[in-house]
């Protein structure tokens, strides 16, 4: 008889991230800490004014887990710190989702990288 996997080993079960409401402005901000002890994460908490809109999130915890490439880019390329923050709730669309950066140069580089990825994806779709 084959052993059964525990429910925690189900795909996606360990990738959800807890969120909390940030005090006065009621915006959702991530409270996850880096699992690696060898290096310090560049993740900050809260808004820093250099924001890049990345879409709407109907389920913030699950939608954040789909932002793996963006999170990885931030960890490896940002000179300053960054965070994922959520803005106003838009009816029938979801919460506005932003990457917030401590450096304006990081925000510009992130936006340019996302634009380049978008063009590459559109180019591949045209080939099909």
Protein Blocks (a to p, Z undefined) as FASTA:
>chain_A
ZZdddfklpghklmcccddddfklopacdfbdcfbfkbccfbdedjehiacdfbdcfblm
lmmmmmmmmmmmmmmmpmbdcddddddddehkbpcdddddfbfklmmmmmmmmmmmmmmm
mmmmmmZZ
